Amino acid sequence: MISITEKAKEQLIVLMQGEKVDTHTGFVRVGVEGGGCSGLTYQLKFDTELKENDKVFEDKGLKLVVDKKSFLYLIGTELDFSDGLNGKGFQFHNPNASRTCGCGESFSV
């Protein structure tokens, strides 16, 4: 399962509304791609179309979708949002990551 904090949910809804994505028919696609200084990078985007091997989760009333390959890296991950002095943005708390880079945007397993 993939979960989100209340702060992440609030920020995602604001962004979805700003991009005119309906929160009832649209969803947040979470993924992993090769790259970054640690080998793998997190991806977030809005989408409205499910693909054949997608895994669908709902947390706090918001739908999260992950492709089958990315799911293996993201099992148990929590998506958070920080707007503090040390940086602003989404943060992934991934129990599968053995190493993360300083910026928190890439990881390795």
Backbone as numpy.savetxt, mean C-alpha at the origin, in Angstrom:
# Nx Ny Nz CAx CAy CAz Cx Cy Cz
-3.18 -11.08 4.91 -4.02 -9.89 4.91 -3.14 -8.64 4.91
-3.66 -7.60 4.34 -3.03 -6.28 4.36 -3.99 -5.35 5.09
-3.47 -4.54 5.98 -4.34 -3.65 6.76 -3.85 -2.21 6.64
-4.70 -1.28 7.06 -4.34 0.13 7.04 -4.71 0.76 8.38
-3.98 1.78 8.75 -4.30 2.53 9.95 -5.40 3.54 9.62
-5.98 4.09 10.65 -7.02 5.11 10.46 -6.46 6.33 9.72
-5.23 6.74 10.07 -4.62 7.90 9.39 -4.41 7.62 7.91
-3.97 6.41 7.58 -3.76 6.05 6.17 -5.09 6.06 5.44
-6.11 5.51 6.06 -7.44 5.48 5.43 -7.93 6.91 5.14
-7.82 7.78 6.11 -8.26 9.17 5.93 -7.53 9.84 4.77
-6.21 9.65 4.71 -5.42 10.28 3.64 -5.74 9.68 2.28
-5.94 8.36 2.23 -6.29 7.72 0.96 -7.63 8.23 0.45
-8.60 8.42 1.33 -9.91 8.93 0.92 -9.78 10.35 0.37
-8.98 11.18 1.03 -8.75 12.55 0.54 -8.14 12.51 -0.86
-7.14 11.66 -1.06 -6.49 11.57 -2.36 -7.43 11.01 -3.43
-8.22 10.01 -3.06 -9.18 9.43 -4.01 -10.18 10.49 -4.45
-10.69 11.26 -3.50 -11.64 12.31 -3.84 -11.00 13.36 -4.73
-9.74 13.70 -4.46 -9.01 14.67 -5.27 -8.81 14.20 -6.70
-8.68 12.89 -6.87 -8.50 12.33 -8.22 -9.82 11.82 -8.80
-10.91 12.14 -8.12 -12.26 11.78 -8.57 -12.44 10.27 -8.74
-11.88 9.51 -7.79 -12.05 8.06 -7.75 -13.13 7.77 -6.71
-14.20 7.13 -7.13 -15.30 6.79 -6.23 -14.82 5.75 -5.22
-14.96 6.04 -3.94 -14.48 5.11 -2.91 -15.33 3.84 -2.83
-16.48 3.81 -3.49 -17.33 2.61 -3.50 -16.98 1.67 -4.65
-16.56 2.22 -5.79 -16.23 1.38 -6.94 -14.72 1.29 -7.18
-13.98 2.26 -6.69 -12.52 2.25 -6.85 -11.85 1.62 -5.65
-10.57 1.38 -5.79 -9.82 0.77 -4.69 -8.35 1.17 -4.77
-7.63 0.83 -3.73 -6.19 1.09 -3.66 -5.47 -0.19 -4.06
-4.65 -0.08 -5.08 -3.84 -1.22 -5.52 -2.46 -1.08 -4.87
-2.07 -2.10 -4.10 -0.79 -2.14 -3.42 0.06 -3.19 -4.10
1.31 -2.85 -4.38 2.15 -3.81 -5.08 3.62 -3.66 -4.74
4.41 -4.55 -5.31 5.85 -4.58 -5.14 6.48 -4.71 -6.51
7.53 -3.93 -6.75 8.29 -4.02 -8.00 9.77 -4.08 -7.67
10.54 -4.64 -8.57 11.98 -4.65 -8.40 12.54 -3.24 -8.54
13.54 -2.92 -7.72 14.18 -1.62 -7.80 14.46 -1.06 -6.42
14.94 0.16 -6.38 15.27 0.80 -5.12 16.61 0.32 -4.59
17.08 0.96 -3.55 18.42 0.63 -3.04 18.45 -0.68 -2.27
17.29 -1.21 -1.88 17.27 -2.49 -1.17 16.77 -3.65 -2.02
16.36 -3.38 -3.26 15.98 -4.46 -4.17 14.52 -4.49 -4.57
13.61 -4.11 -3.68 12.18 -4.11 -3.99 11.57 -2.79 -3.53
10.64 -2.26 -4.31 9.97 -1.01 -3.93 8.47 -1.23 -3.82
7.86 -0.46 -2.95 6.40 -0.51 -2.77 5.73 0.37 -3.81
4.55 -0.04 -4.24 3.76 0.72 -5.21 2.35 0.92 -4.65
1.83 2.11 -4.81 0.44 2.44 -4.45 -0.18 3.19 -5.61
-1.39 2.80 -5.99 -2.12 3.55 -7.01 -3.60 3.24 -6.86
-4.41 4.06 -7.48 -5.85 3.84 -7.47 -6.23 3.10 -8.74
-7.25 2.25 -8.63 -7.67 1.44 -9.76 -9.16 1.17 -9.63
-9.76 0.73 -10.72 -11.18 0.38 -10.71 -11.44 -0.98 -11.34
-10.40 -1.63 -11.87 -10.57 -2.91 -12.54 -9.74 -4.00 -11.87
-10.42 -5.07 -11.49 -9.73 -6.21 -10.90 -9.11 -7.06 -12.00
-7.99 -7.68 -11.68 -7.34 -8.61 -12.60 -7.54 -10.02 -12.09
-7.28 -10.99 -12.95 -7.61 -12.39 -12.67 -7.07 -12.92 -11.34
-5.82 -12.66 -11.01 -5.21 -13.24 -9.81 -5.11 -12.27 -8.64
-5.92 -11.22 -8.64 -5.89 -10.26 -7.55 -6.46 -10.84 -6.27
-5.88 -10.42 -5.16 -6.41 -10.71 -3.84 -7.04 -9.43 -3.33
-8.27 -9.53 -2.82 -9.02 -8.36 -2.39 -9.20 -8.41 -0.88
-8.90 -7.29 -0.23 -9.08 -7.14 1.21 -9.88 -5.88 1.46
-10.57 -5.84 2.57 -11.24 -4.62 2.98 -10.89 -4.36 4.43
-10.43 -3.15 4.71 -10.09 -2.77 6.08 -10.60 -1.36 6.31
-11.31 -1.18 7.39 -11.86 0.12 7.77 -12.72 0.72 6.65
-13.40 -0.16 5.90 -14.31 0.29 4.85 -13.65 0.65 3.54
-12.35 0.44 3.42 -11.63 0.77 2.19 -11.11 -0.52 1.56
-11.29 -0.66 0.26 -10.87 -1.87 -0.45 -9.41 -1.75 -0.87
-8.64 -2.80 -0.55 -7.23 -2.90 -0.93 -7.07 -4.12 -1.82
-6.35 -3.97 -2.92 -6.17 -5.06 -3.88 -4.67 -5.26 -4.11
-4.27 -6.54 -4.12 -2.87 -6.89 -4.31 -2.78 -8.00 -5.34
-1.84 -7.89 -6.29 -1.66 -8.98 -7.24 -1.00 -10.16 -6.52
-1.16 -11.33 -7.09 -0.72 -12.57 -6.45 0.78 -12.56 -6.11
1.61 -12.08 -7.02 3.05 -12.06 -6.80 3.42 -11.12 -5.65
2.86 -9.92 -5.64 3.16 -8.95 -4.60 2.67 -9.42 -3.24
1.55 -10.14 -3.22 0.97 -10.60 -1.97 1.97 -11.43 -1.17
2.78 -12.23 -1.85 3.75 -13.06 -1.15 4.74 -12.22 -0.33
5.05 -11.02 -0.81 5.96 -10.12 -0.10 5.24 -9.27 0.96
3.93 -9.13 0.82 3.19 -8.17 1.64 2.29 -8.78 2.71
2.30 -10.10 2.86 1.43 -10.74 3.86 1.70 -10.13 5.24
0.65 -9.66 5.87 0.76 -9.10 7.22 1.19 -7.65 7.27
1.34 -7.00 6.14 1.79 -5.61 6.09 0.69 -4.65 6.52
1.08 -3.60 7.23 0.16 -2.53 7.60 0.62 -1.25 6.92
-0.31 -0.57 6.29 -0.04 0.70 5.63 -0.42 1.83 6.58
0.52 2.73 6.82 0.31 3.84 7.74 0.60 5.15 7.00
0.23 6.26 7.61 0.53 7.57 7.04 1.08 8.45 8.14
2.18 9.14 7.83 2.80 10.05 8.79 2.87 11.44 8.19
2.51 12.43 8.99 2.65 13.81 8.53 3.49 14.61 9.52
4.41 13.93 10.18 5.26 14.57 11.18 6.44 15.30 10.58
7.29 15.81 11.45 8.46 16.58 11.04 9.51 15.73 10.33
9.54 14.44 10.60 10.55 13.57 9.99 10.15 13.08 8.61
9.15 13.65 8.05 8.74 13.22 6.72 7.24 13.05 6.65
6.74 13.13 5.46 5.32 13.01 5.24 5.09 11.96 4.17
4.18 11.08 4.44 3.87 10.10 3.41 3.43 8.78 3.99
3.19 7.86 3.07 2.75 6.53 3.44 3.94 5.69 3.85
3.75 4.88 4.87 4.79 4.00 5.37 4.25 2.58 5.41
5.08 1.64 5.02 4.71 0.23 5.04 5.40 -0.43 6.22
4.62 -1.03 7.10 5.17 -1.81 8.21 5.05 -3.27 7.79
6.14 -3.78 7.23 6.15 -5.10 6.61 6.95 -6.09 7.45
6.27 -7.06 8.07 6.99 -8.02 8.91 7.89 -8.97 8.10
7.74 -9.01 6.79 8.54 -9.88 5.94 9.86 -9.25 5.51
9.99 -7.95 5.68 11.19 -7.24 5.23 12.35 -7.53 6.18
13.44 -8.03 5.64 14.62 -8.28 6.47 15.52 -7.05 6.53
15.35 -6.16 5.54 16.16 -4.94 5.49 15.37 -3.88 4.75
15.43 -2.65 5.22 14.79 -1.53 4.53 15.84 -0.43 4.34
15.58 0.42 3.36 16.50 1.53 3.14 16.14 2.67 4.09
16.96 3.67 4.13 16.75 4.80 5.03 15.49 5.58 4.75
15.08 5.66 3.48 13.89 6.42 3.14 12.61 5.61 3.35
12.72 4.30 3.52 11.56 3.46 3.75 10.77 3.08 2.51
11.30 3.41 1.34 10.59 3.13 0.11 11.00 1.82 -0.55
12.08 1.21 -0.06 12.47 -0.07 -0.63 12.86 -1.02 0.50
12.85 -2.31 0.16 13.13 -3.34 1.16 13.68 -4.59 0.49
14.13 -5.52 1.31 14.52 -6.84 0.81 13.99 -7.88 1.78
13.88 -9.11 1.28 13.39 -10.20 2.12 14.45 -11.27 2.26
